[in-house]
Amino acid sequence: MLSFFLFTATNLINNYVNLYEKYFFEQIVKVQDKLKTRIQTGTDADTRLHANLVPNYKKKDPNDSPEVDKLKKQTNGTLNISQQTAQDIIKKYNLQDFKPGQNVKQLSTSGIYIGYNPQQKSFYLKK
């Protein structure tokens, strides 16, 4: 009688474990199916899941001169620049009181200065 009871109890436990495993694996399959069939719909960044947006302050300015960028990355140095580049920099940084050959002006808080060398007759950037 005891062996029958043990056999019935183990049989019930095995059935319960089998039912639990079946339910558990069905739930895993449902989650995997949902992940497989997920389609990104939407054309703008607001509805996309991973938008990969770059904030405006980290975007590179296309009008920025490469000479200024080059000096920003360096610790110190001097670069000769063309007159057209100098005019663009003066306009961008609003250096209205800059007089070539008379004074040197700081562009921004980066420590870059623009000046004019009368011996070489060229503008330069210095950091």
Buried (B, 14 or more C-beta within 10 A) or exposed (E): EEEEEEEEEEEEEEEEEEEEEEEEEEEEEEEEEEEEEEEEEEEEEEEEEEEEEEEEEEEEEEEEBEBBEEBBEEEEEEBEBEEEBBEBBBEBBEBEEBEBEEEEBEBEEEEBBBBBEEEEEEBBBBB
